[in-house]
Amino acid sequence: MRRYWLLFAQTVTIVLGIYAVIAALRPELLGRSPVQVGIGGPGRGVPVLQAPGTGPAAAAPGSYREAAGRAMPAVVNILTSKALRETHPLLKDPFFKRFFGDKMPPQEQMASLGSGVIVSGDGYILTNFHVVEGADEIEVGLADGRKAAATIVGTDPETDLAVIRIKADKLPVIVLGDPNAARVGDVVLAIGNPFGVGQTVTLGIISALGRNNLHINHFENFIQTDAAINFGNSGGALVDTRGNLLGINSAIYSQTGGSVGIGFAIPVSTAKTVLDSIIKHGQVVRGWIGIESQDITPELADSFGLARDSGAIIAGVVRGGPADRAGMRPGDILLAVNGKKVSSTNDMLNLIADLPPGEKSQMTVMRKNRQATLAVTVGRRPRQTP
């Protein structure tokens, strides 16, 4: 009996050994697939544990890949060039070219990089004015690798915005967001082409809203963010966590030229107004009444015995202008425009700029501690040259 038991044990041991060798070297003979996950190449990988839902199709918690994926196709790279030196007309003559040959002095070119955002399937692109200022040629590089020549539709130096256009089919278009719903602390993504390295996404939050008095543009209402914005990002997109456009990246505060976490974007509400006006009129049409103003500070109010310490005091009136004809005088304090309160010079500029030229506007002023309402026929703001 003992002899049979030893024979059985030896047989089982041999069978198990053969099974282990086949499972390691030829698993397909047992109906199994070789392990492919790990290190060492196909069929010889080291098995690893993979948590559910972390494969290529699933986004990790806190990822903004969907927002970036929606917005990135509509953000373009812009390359501009302009001549630094004009060539004498005689040097363009074929006779002179044949005579001088290769000794013709080359025309110097200066190239610059920027970004832009496709906002219409018709090929309209929003970017910064300073990106395309003085450009002789503009080339747009799309995210899918296509390139197209662009023309300038119109510019607005006072907001540092410009509209250019390309002719191409099946253009991706970004969705416009609502900057009025944005709050400090919201997560945002900045998309552009920093330093010409290619399309790049950076992450940050909204640091402040309504930034003005920065003396960057004439009309200022910036979104401030700590998302990295560098040279080449100008004209790119600032988007929310759904990939909707909140602003056009425009400027940074830096002593080195690189990002230090203080960047500024023009709200899409301002950009949309500029876009519509340029497409309709070829330029931005704003209201104007011909006044110069100054913010009222508590110190100024004490010094001049003013009854209020906020608002805009009229420092000068253009002779013969709309405000002058309506009876507005230096020293008046502008309190409201069509019933909307004026708290500062910035408020006054924006409220008056939004008025349609040719129409009458009711403006409330304080003169010698007495209020009065003046009917002002709004003029058209003269176009500012850069």
Residue pairs with C-beta under 8 A, 6 or more apart in sequence:
22 29
22 30
23 30
23 32
27 33
27 34
28 34
34 42
34 43
34 44
35 43
35 45
35 47
36 42
36 43
36 45
37 45
37 47
37 48
37 50
38 45
38 46
38 47
38 48
39 45
39 46
40 46
54 60
59 65
59 66
64 187
64 189
64 203
64 241
66 243
67 189
67 239
67 240
67 241
67 242
67 243
68 189
68 191
68 201
68 243
69 243
70 174
70 175
70 242
70 243
71 174
71 189
71 191
71 237
71 239
71 243
71 244
71 245
72 143
72 191
72 199
72 201
73 142
73 143
73 144
73 172
74 117
74 118
74 119
74 143
74 171
74 172
74 173
74 174
74 237
75 115
75 116
75 117
75 118
75 143
75 174
75 191
75 192
75 199
75 236
75 237
76 115
76 116
76 117
76 118
76 125
76 140
76 141
76 142
76 143
77 113
77 114
77 115
77 116
77 140
77 141
77 193
77 198
77 199
78 113
78 114
78 115
78 116
78 125
78 127
78 131
78 132
78 138
78 139
78 140
78 141
78 150
78 164
78 193
78 235
79 111
79 112
79 113
79 138
79 139
79 140
79 141
80 111
80 112
80 114
80 131
80 132
80 135
80 137
80 138
80 139
81 109
81 110
81 111
81 112
81 135
81 136
81 137
82 109
82 110
82 134
82 135
82 136
82 137
83 107
83 108
83 109
83 110
83 136
84 108
84 109
84 110
85 107
85 108
87 105
87 107
90 96
91 97
91 100
91 104
91 105
96 104
97 104
112 131
113 193
113 195
113 196
113 231
113 232
114 127
114 128
114 131
114 132
114 193
114 232
114 234
114 235
115 127
115 131
115 191
115 192
115 193
115 232
115 233
115 234
115 235
115 236
115 237
115 249
116 125
116 126
116 127
116 131
116 140
116 164
116 235
116 236
117 125
117 126
117 127
117 174
117 235
117 236
117 237
117 245
117 248
118 124
118 125
118 171
118 172
118 173
118 174
119 125
119 126
119 173
119 174
119 176
119 245
119 275
120 173
121 171
121 173
122 165
123 165
123 166
123 167
123 168
123 171
124 153
124 163
124 164
124 165
124 275
124 279
125 140
125 150
125 163
125 164
125 165
125 166
126 161
126 162
126 163
126 235
126 248
126 271
126 275
127 161
127 162
127 163
127 164
127 234
127 235
127 248
128 160
128 161
128 162
128 234
128 235
128 248
128 250
129 155
129 156
129 157
129 159
129 160
129 161
129 162
129 386
130 160
130 234
131 162
131 234
131 235
132 138
132 152
132 155
132 162
132 164
133 155
133 386
135 152
137 149
138 149
138 150
138 151
138 152
138 164
139 147
139 148
139 149
139 150
140 147
140 148
140 149
140 150
140 164
140 166
141 147
142 148
142 168
142 171
142 172
143 172
143 199
146 168
148 166
148 167
148 168
149 166
150 164
150 165
150 166
151 164
151 165
152 162
152 163
152 164
153 163
153 164
153 165
153 278
153 279
153 282
154 162
154 163
154 278
154 279
154 282
154 283
154 284
155 161
155 162
155 163
155 278
155 283
156 162
156 274
156 278
156 283
156 284
157 218
157 384
157 385
157 386
158 217
158 218
158 219
158 284
158 384
159 217
159 218
159 219
159 266
159 270
159 271
159 274
159 284
160 216
160 217
160 250
160 251
160 266
161 248
161 266
161 270
161 271
161 274
161 275
163 274
163 275
163 278
163 279
174 237
174 239
174 243
174 244
174 245
175 242
175 243
175 244
175 245
176 244
176 245
176 268
176 272
177 239
177 240
177 242
177 244
177 245
177 246
177 268
178 244
179 209
179 223
179 246
179 247
179 267
179 268
179 269
180 269
182 206
182 209
182 223
182 240
182 246
183 206
183 209
184 205
184 206
184 207
184 208
184 209
185 205
185 206
186 205
186 206
186 240
186 241
187 203
187 204
187 205
187 240
187 241
188 203
188 204
188 205
188 206
188 225
188 227
188 238
188 239
188 240
188 241
188 246
189 201
189 202
189 203
189 204
189 227
189 238
189 239
189 240
189 241
190 201
190 202
190 203
190 204
190 225
190 227
190 228
190 229
190 233
190 236
190 237
190 238
190 249
190 263
190 265
191 199
191 200
191 201
191 236
191 237
191 238
191 239
192 199
192 200
192 229
192 232
192 233
192 234
192 235
192 236
192 237
192 249
193 199
193 200
193 232
193 233
193 236
194 200
194 228
194 229
194 230
194 231
194 232
194 233
195 230
195 231
195 232
196 232
197 232
202 227
202 228
202 229
203 227
204 225
204 226
204 227
204 228
204 261
204 263
205 225
205 226
205 227
206 223
206 224
206 225
207 224
207 225
207 226
207 262
208 223
208 224
209 223
209 224
210 221
210 222
211 220
211 221
211 222
211 223
211 224
211 264
212 220
212 221
212 222
212 346
213 220
213 346
214 220
214 222
214 251
214 264
216 222
216 250
216 251
216 264
217 250
217 266
218 349
218 384
219 270
219 349
219 350
219 353
220 346
221 266
221 267
221 270
221 346
221 350
222 250
222 251
222 264
222 265
222 266
222 267
223 238
223 246
223 247
223 264
223 265
223 266
223 267
224 262
224 263
224 264
225 238
225 263
225 264
225 265
226 261
226 262
226 263
227 238
227 263
228 259
228 261
228 263
229 236
229 249
229 252
229 259
229 263
230 252
230 258
230 259
231 257
231 258
233 249
234 249
234 250
234 251
235 248
235 249
235 250
236 248
236 249
237 245
237 247
237 248
237 249
238 245
238 246
238 247
238 248
238 249
238 265
239 245
239 246
240 246
245 268
246 265
246 267
246 268
247 265
247 266
247 267
247 268
247 271
248 265
248 266
248 268
248 271
249 263
249 264
249 265
250 264
250 265
250 266
251 263
251 264
252 259
252 260
252 262
252 263
252 264
253 260
253 262
253 263
253 264
254 260
254 262
273 284
274 284
277 283
277 284
277 285
278 284
283 383
285 357
285 380
285 381
286 352
286 353
286 354
286 357
286 380
286 381
287 352
287 353
287 354
287 355
287 356
287 357
287 361
287 378
287 379
287 380
287 381
288 321
288 322
288 352
288 353
288 357
288 378
288 379
288 380
288 381
288 382
289 321
289 322
289 323
289 326
289 328
289 352
289 361
289 363
289 376
289 378
289 379
290 317
290 318
290 320
290 321
290 322
290 323
290 324
290 379
291 314
291 316
291 317
291 318
291 321
291 323
291 328
291 334
292 314
292 315
292 316
292 317
293 312
293 313
293 314
293 315
293 334
293 345
293 348
294 300
294 312
294 313
294 315
294 345
295 311
295 312
295 313
295 344
295 345
296 306
296 308
296 309
296 310
296 311
296 312
296 313
296 333
297 309
298 309
300 306
300 309
300 313
301 307
301 308
301 309
306 313
306 333
307 366
307 369
308 333
308 366
310 343
310 344
311 333
311 334
311 335
311 342
311 343
311 344
312 333
312 334
312 342
312 344
312 345
312 347
312 348
313 331
313 332
313 333
313 334
314 323
314 328
314 329
314 330
314 331
314 332
314 333
314 334
314 365
315 330
316 330
317 323
317 324
317 328
317 329
317 330
318 324
321 379
322 376
322 377
322 378
322 379
323 376
325 376
325 377
326 363
326 374
326 375
326 376
326 377
327 374
328 363
328 365
328 374
328 376
329 367
331 367
332 365
332 366
332 367
333 365
333 366
333 367
334 342
334 348
334 363
334 364
334 365
335 341
335 342
335 364
335 365
335 366
335 371
336 342
336 363
336 364
337 348
337 351
337 352
337 355
337 361
337 362
337 363
337 364
338 351
338 355
338 361
338 362
338 363
339 362
340 351
341 347
342 348
342 351
352 378
353 381
355 361
355 378
356 378
357 378
357 379
357 380
357 381
358 377
358 378
358 380
359 377
359 378
360 375
360 376
360 377
360 378
361 375
361 376
361 377
361 378
362 373
362 374
362 375
362 376
363 373
363 374
363 375
363 376
364 371
364 372
364 373
364 374
365 371
365 372
365 373
365 374
366 372
